[in-house]
Amino acid sequence: METIDEVLVRMDQIVDECKSTQSRIGYFAILYRQVTRRIRDGILAREFEDNPRMEKLDVLFAGRFIDAYDSWKNGVRPTESWLMAFEASKVSRHLVLQHLFLGINAHINLDLGISAADTMGANPIAGIQNDFNKINAVLAELVDGVKANISTVSPIFGWLIPLAKGRDEMLLNFSIRLARDGAWKYAGEYYACEDRTASVFERDMTIAKLANKLINPGKFLLFIVKIVSLAEWKSVSRTMDQLDMVVKEAQTI
Protein backbone atom coordinates (compact mmCIF):
# COMPACT_ATOMS: atom_id res chain seq x y z
CA MET A 1 0.00 0.00 0.00
CA GLU A 2 1.27 3.43 -0.95
CA THR A 3 -1.72 5.72 -0.43
CA ILE A 4 -4.20 6.36 2.36
CA ASP A 5 -7.06 5.48 0.00
CA GLU A 6 -5.54 2.02 -0.45
CA VAL A 7 -5.36 1.71 3.34
CA LEU A 8 -9.06 2.56 3.63
CA VAL A 9 -9.99 -0.06 1.04
CA ARG A 10 -8.16 -2.71 3.08
CA MET A 11 -9.69 -1.42 6.34
CA ASP A 12 -13.16 -1.76 4.81
CA GLN A 13 -12.31 -5.34 3.86
CA ILE A 14 -11.13 -6.14 7.39
CA VAL A 15 -14.28 -4.65 8.92
CA ASP A 16 -16.43 -6.73 6.55
CA GLU A 17 -14.40 -9.87 7.32
CA CYS A 18 -14.82 -9.33 11.05
CA LYS A 19 -18.58 -8.84 10.68
CA SER A 20 -18.99 -11.98 8.63
CA THR A 21 -16.91 -14.09 11.04
CA GLN A 22 -18.19 -12.38 14.23
CA SER A 23 -14.60 -11.46 15.13
CA ARG A 24 -14.12 -8.96 17.95
CA ILE A 25 -11.03 -7.64 16.20
CA GLY A 26 -13.65 -5.66 14.34
CA TYR A 27 -14.12 -3.35 17.33
CA PHE A 28 -10.63 -1.90 16.97
CA ALA A 29 -10.89 -2.02 13.16
CA ILE A 30 -14.04 0.15 13.31
CA LEU A 31 -12.31 2.71 15.52
CA TYR A 32 -9.09 2.75 13.53
CA ARG A 33 -10.87 3.04 10.20
CA GLN A 34 -12.46 6.24 11.44
CA VAL A 35 -9.05 7.52 12.60
CA THR A 36 -7.73 6.87 9.10
CA ARG A 37 -10.68 8.64 7.49
CA ARG A 38 -10.13 11.65 9.72
CA ILE A 39 -6.42 11.80 8.85
CA ARG A 40 -7.25 11.53 5.14
CA ASP A 41 -9.69 14.43 5.45
CA GLY A 42 -7.06 16.40 7.35
CA ILE A 43 -4.50 15.79 4.61
CA LEU A 44 -6.97 16.94 1.96
CA ALA A 45 -7.64 20.08 4.04
CA ARG A 46 -3.86 20.56 4.48
CA GLU A 47 -4.12 20.56 8.27
CA PHE A 48 -0.70 19.05 8.93
CA GLU A 49 2.77 20.55 8.85
CA ASP A 50 3.79 18.25 6.00
CA ASN A 51 0.77 16.61 4.37
CA PRO A 52 2.60 14.24 1.98
CA ARG A 53 4.75 13.11 4.90
CA MET A 54 1.64 12.56 7.00
CA GLU A 55 0.25 10.28 4.30
CA LYS A 56 3.49 8.30 4.35
CA LEU A 57 3.31 8.04 8.13
CA ASP A 58 -0.31 6.95 8.04
CA VAL A 59 0.38 4.26 5.42
CA LEU A 60 3.31 2.87 7.41
CA PHE A 61 1.37 3.08 10.67
CA ALA A 62 -1.77 1.40 9.34
CA GLY A 63 0.39 -1.14 7.54
CA ARG A 64 1.71 -2.46 10.83
CA PHE A 65 -1.81 -3.29 12.03
CA ILE A 66 -2.83 -4.73 8.68
CA ASP A 67 0.34 -6.84 8.41
CA ALA A 68 -0.13 -8.11 11.97
CA TYR A 69 -3.76 -8.99 11.24
CA ASP A 70 -2.92 -10.76 7.96
CA SER A 71 -0.06 -12.66 9.60
CA TRP A 72 -2.28 -13.87 12.42
CA LYS A 73 -5.04 -14.90 10.02
CA ASN A 74 -2.47 -16.89 8.01
CA GLY A 75 -1.04 -18.66 11.04
CA VAL A 76 2.13 -16.54 11.22
CA ARG A 77 2.97 -15.17 14.66
CA PRO A 78 2.78 -11.35 14.81
CA THR A 79 4.35 -9.21 17.54
CA GLU A 80 3.44 -10.38 21.04
CA SER A 81 1.44 -7.21 21.67
CA TRP A 82 -0.79 -7.87 18.68
CA LEU A 83 -0.93 -11.60 19.34
CA MET A 84 -2.43 -10.94 22.77
CA ALA A 85 -5.03 -8.59 21.29
CA PHE A 86 -5.95 -11.04 18.54
CA GLU A 87 -6.13 -14.06 20.83
CA ALA A 88 -8.25 -12.09 23.33
CA SER A 89 -10.73 -11.44 20.51
CA LYS A 90 -11.73 -15.10 20.72
CA VAL A 91 -12.99 -14.64 24.29
CA SER A 92 -16.54 -13.43 24.80
CA ARG A 93 -16.12 -12.37 28.43
CA HIS A 94 -13.86 -9.40 27.62
CA LEU A 95 -15.54 -6.01 27.34
CA VAL A 96 -15.73 -3.93 24.17
CA LEU A 97 -13.45 -1.39 25.85
CA GLN A 98 -10.91 -4.09 26.66
CA HIS A 99 -10.74 -5.09 23.01
CA LEU A 100 -10.40 -1.45 21.96
CA PHE A 101 -7.65 -0.76 24.49
CA LEU A 102 -5.75 -3.92 23.55
CA GLY A 103 -5.63 -2.77 19.95
CA ILE A 104 -4.68 0.78 20.91
CA ASN A 105 -2.02 -0.53 23.28
CA ALA A 106 -0.26 -2.46 20.53
CA HIS A 107 -0.74 0.18 17.86
CA ILE A 108 0.24 3.30 19.82
CA ASN A 109 2.73 1.92 22.32
CA LEU A 110 4.61 -0.21 19.79
CA ASP A 111 3.70 0.60 16.19
CA LEU A 112 3.50 4.39 16.21
CA GLY A 113 7.05 5.10 17.36
CA ILE A 114 8.47 2.67 14.80
CA SER A 115 6.35 4.19 12.03
CA ALA A 116 7.37 7.74 12.93
CA ALA A 117 11.06 6.86 12.86
CA ASP A 118 10.73 4.93 9.60
CA THR A 119 8.88 7.87 8.05
CA MET A 120 11.71 10.26 8.84
CA GLY A 121 14.48 8.01 7.57
CA ALA A 122 17.74 9.93 8.01
CA ASN A 123 15.97 13.23 8.75
CA PRO A 124 15.84 14.42 12.38
CA ILE A 125 13.05 12.64 14.27
CA ALA A 126 12.06 15.88 16.04
CA GLY A 127 10.71 17.21 12.76
CA ILE A 128 7.64 14.99 12.90
CA GLN A 129 6.63 15.48 16.55
CA ASN A 130 3.78 17.93 15.92
CA ASP A 131 2.13 15.73 13.31
CA PHE A 132 2.80 12.69 15.51
CA ASN A 133 0.82 14.42 18.27
CA LYS A 134 -2.01 15.21 15.88
CA ILE A 135 -2.54 11.52 15.10
CA ASN A 136 -2.81 10.87 18.81
CA ALA A 137 -5.22 13.77 19.24
CA VAL A 138 -7.52 12.26 16.61
CA LEU A 139 -7.44 8.90 18.36
CA ALA A 140 -7.95 10.45 21.80
CA GLU A 141 -10.98 12.37 20.53
CA LEU A 142 -12.56 9.19 19.24
CA VAL A 143 -11.78 7.14 22.35
CA ASP A 144 -13.17 9.88 24.60
CA GLY A 145 -16.32 9.92 22.49
CA VAL A 146 -16.68 6.15 22.75
CA LYS A 147 -16.14 6.18 26.53
CA ALA A 148 -18.70 8.99 26.94
CA ASN A 149 -21.27 6.98 25.00
CA ILE A 150 -20.24 3.49 26.06
CA SER A 151 -23.73 2.75 27.37
CA THR A 152 -24.77 2.37 23.73
CA VAL A 153 -22.78 -0.85 23.44
CA SER A 154 -22.30 -1.67 27.13
CA PRO A 155 -25.52 -0.75 28.97
CA ILE A 156 -24.39 -0.91 32.60
CA PHE A 157 -20.70 -0.05 32.27
CA GLY A 158 -21.23 3.57 33.25
CA TRP A 159 -23.11 2.60 36.42
CA LEU A 160 -20.55 0.18 37.79
CA ILE A 161 -17.18 1.70 36.92
CA PRO A 162 -17.46 4.55 39.50
CA LEU A 163 -17.35 1.81 42.15
CA ALA A 164 -13.77 1.09 41.14
CA LYS A 165 -12.51 4.67 41.15
CA GLY A 166 -9.29 5.26 43.01
CA ARG A 167 -7.94 1.81 42.21
CA ASP A 168 -4.65 1.48 40.38
CA GLU A 169 -5.98 -0.50 37.43
CA MET A 170 -4.65 -0.41 33.89
CA LEU A 171 -8.15 -0.84 32.45
CA LEU A 172 -9.47 2.22 34.30
CA ASN A 173 -6.42 4.42 33.91
CA PHE A 174 -5.50 3.69 30.29
CA SER A 175 -4.62 7.06 28.75
CA ILE A 176 -4.01 7.87 25.10
CA ARG A 177 -2.01 10.88 26.19
CA LEU A 178 0.31 8.85 28.40
CA ALA A 179 0.63 6.26 25.65
CA ARG A 180 1.53 9.07 23.23
CA ASP A 181 4.31 10.32 25.48
CA GLY A 182 5.74 6.83 25.86
CA ALA A 183 5.45 6.21 22.13
CA TRP A 184 7.30 9.41 21.31
CA LYS A 185 10.07 8.53 23.72
CA TYR A 186 10.36 5.12 22.09
CA ALA A 187 10.37 6.70 18.62
CA GLY A 188 13.57 8.51 19.60
CA GLU A 189 15.11 5.36 21.04
CA TYR A 190 14.24 3.28 17.99
CA TYR A 191 15.46 6.02 15.64
CA ALA A 192 18.85 6.17 17.36
CA CYS A 193 19.54 2.51 18.10
CA GLU A 194 21.84 0.32 16.01
CA ASP A 195 20.00 -2.98 16.46
CA ARG A 196 16.39 -2.14 15.66
CA THR A 197 15.26 -5.76 15.62
CA ALA A 198 16.42 -6.24 19.21
CA SER A 199 14.88 -2.90 20.18
CA VAL A 200 11.48 -3.85 18.79
CA PHE A 201 11.59 -7.22 20.52
CA GLU A 202 12.37 -5.64 23.89
CA ARG A 203 9.73 -2.95 23.49
CA ASP A 204 7.17 -5.52 22.35
CA MET A 205 7.72 -7.61 25.49
CA THR A 206 7.16 -4.53 27.65
CA ILE A 207 3.95 -3.58 25.84
CA ALA A 208 2.72 -7.18 26.01
CA LYS A 209 2.93 -6.92 29.80
CA LEU A 210 0.60 -3.91 29.64
CA ALA A 211 -1.75 -5.97 27.48
CA ASN A 212 -1.79 -8.64 30.15
CA LYS A 213 -2.91 -6.05 32.70
CA LEU A 214 -5.74 -5.04 30.39
CA ILE A 215 -6.82 -8.65 29.99
CA ASN A 216 -6.39 -9.56 33.64
CA PRO A 217 -7.41 -6.64 35.86
CA GLY A 218 -7.41 -6.86 39.65
CA LYS A 219 -9.90 -9.10 41.44
CA PHE A 220 -12.40 -6.36 42.25
CA LEU A 221 -12.43 -4.96 38.73
CA LEU A 222 -12.58 -8.47 37.29
CA PHE A 223 -15.80 -8.96 39.24
CA ILE A 224 -17.21 -5.77 37.71
CA VAL A 225 -16.07 -6.81 34.25
CA LYS A 226 -17.96 -10.09 34.59
CA ILE A 227 -21.16 -8.25 35.53
CA VAL A 228 -20.80 -5.71 32.72
CA SER A 229 -20.01 -8.37 30.12
CA LEU A 230 -23.29 -10.14 30.88
CA ALA A 231 -25.18 -7.04 29.78
CA GLU A 232 -23.19 -6.36 26.61
CA TRP A 233 -24.64 -7.44 23.31
CA LYS A 234 -23.46 -10.87 22.24
CA SER A 235 -23.82 -10.19 18.53
CA VAL A 236 -20.42 -8.93 17.39
CA SER A 237 -21.73 -7.57 14.10
CA ARG A 238 -24.51 -5.66 15.87
CA THR A 239 -22.02 -4.23 18.35
CA MET A 240 -19.74 -3.22 15.47
CA ASP A 241 -22.61 -1.41 13.74
CA GLN A 242 -23.46 0.48 16.92
CA LEU A 243 -19.80 1.26 17.61
CA ASP A 244 -19.46 2.59 14.07
CA MET A 245 -22.27 5.04 14.77
CA VAL A 246 -20.65 6.10 18.05
CA VAL A 247 -17.23 6.81 16.51
CA LYS A 248 -18.75 8.73 13.60
CA GLU A 249 -20.73 10.90 16.02
CA ALA A 250 -17.64 11.41 18.19
CA GLN A 251 -15.74 12.68 15.16
CA THR A 252 -18.34 15.35 14.39
CA ILE A 253 -18.27 16.87 17.90
CORTA-V214605 format. One record per residue. N is the residue number from 1. RES is the residue in one letter. SS is DSSP state (a for helix, b for strand, c for the rest). Layout:
# CORTA-V214605
<<N RES SS> <N RES SS>>
This chain:
# CORTA-V214605
<<1 M c> <2 E c> <3 T c> <4 I a> <5 D a> <6 E a> <7 V a> <8 L a> <9 V a> <10 R a> <11 M a> <12 D a> <13 Q a> <14 I a> <15 V a> <16 D a> <17 E a> <18 C a> <19 K a> <20 S a> <21 T a> <22 Q c> <23 S c> <24 R c> <25 I a> <26 G a> <27 Y a> <28 F a> <29 A a> <30 I a> <31 L a> <32 Y a> <33 R a> <34 Q a> <35 V a> <36 T a> <37 R a> <38 R a> <39 I a> <40 R a> <41 D a> <42 G a> <43 I a> <44 L a> <45 A c> <46 R c> <47 E c> <48 F c> <49 E c> <50 D c> <51 N a> <52 P a> <53 R a> <54 M a> <55 E a> <56 K a> <57 L a> <58 D a> <59 V a> <60 L a> <61 F a> <62 A a> <63 G a> <64 R a> <65 F a> <66 I a> <67 D a> <68 A a> <69 Y a> <70 D a> <71 S a> <72 W a> <73 K a> <74 N c> <75 G c> <76 V c> <77 R c> <78 P c> <79 T c> <80 E a> <81 S a> <82 W a> <83 L a> <84 M a> <85 A a> <86 F a> <87 E a> <88 A a> <89 S c> <90 K c> <91 V c> <92 S c> <93 R c> <94 H c> <95 L c> <96 V a> <97 L a> <98 Q a> <99 H a> <100 L a> <101 F a> <102 L a> <103 G a> <104 I a> <105 N a> <106 A a> <107 H a> <108 I a> <109 N a> <110 L a> <111 D a> <112 L a> <113 G a> <114 I a> <115 S a> <116 A a> <117 A a> <118 D a> <119 T a> <120 M a> <121 G c> <122 A c> <123 N c> <124 P c> <125 I a> <126 A a> <127 G a> <128 I a> <129 Q a> <130 N a> <131 D a> <132 F a> <133 N a> <134 K a> <135 I a> <136 N a> <137 A a> <138 V a> <139 L a> <140 A a> <141 E a> <142 L a> <143 V a> <144 D a> <145 G a> <146 V a> <147 K a> <148 A a> <149 N c> <150 I a> <151 S a> <152 T a> <153 V c> <154 S c> <155 P c> <156 I c> <157 F a> <158 G a> <159 W a> <160 L a> <161 I a> <162 P a> <163 L a> <164 A a> <165 K c> <166 G c> <167 R c> <168 D c> <169 E c> <170 M a> <171 L a> <172 L a> <173 N a> <174 F c> <175 S c> <176 I a> <177 R a> <178 L a> <179 A a> <180 R a> <181 D a> <182 G a> <183 A a> <184 W a> <185 K a> <186 Y a> <187 A a> <188 G a> <189 E a> <190 Y a> <191 Y a> <192 A a> <193 C c> <194 E c> <195 D c> <196 R a> <197 T a> <198 A a> <199 S a> <200 V a> <201 F a> <202 E a> <203 R a> <204 D a> <205 M a> <206 T a> <207 I a> <208 A a> <209 K a> <210 L a> <211 A a> <212 N a> <213 K a> <214 L a> <215 I a> <216 N c> <217 P c> <218 G c> <219 K a> <220 F a> <221 L a> <222 L a> <223 F a> <224 I a> <225 V a> <226 K a> <227 I a> <228 V a> <229 S a> <230 L a> <231 A a> <232 E c> <233 W c> <234 K c> <235 S c> <236 V a> <237 S a> <238 R a> <239 T a> <240 M a> <241 D a> <242 Q a> <243 L a> <244 D a> <245 M a> <246 V a> <247 V a> <248 K a> <249 E a> <250 A a> <251 Q a> <252 T a> <253 I c>>
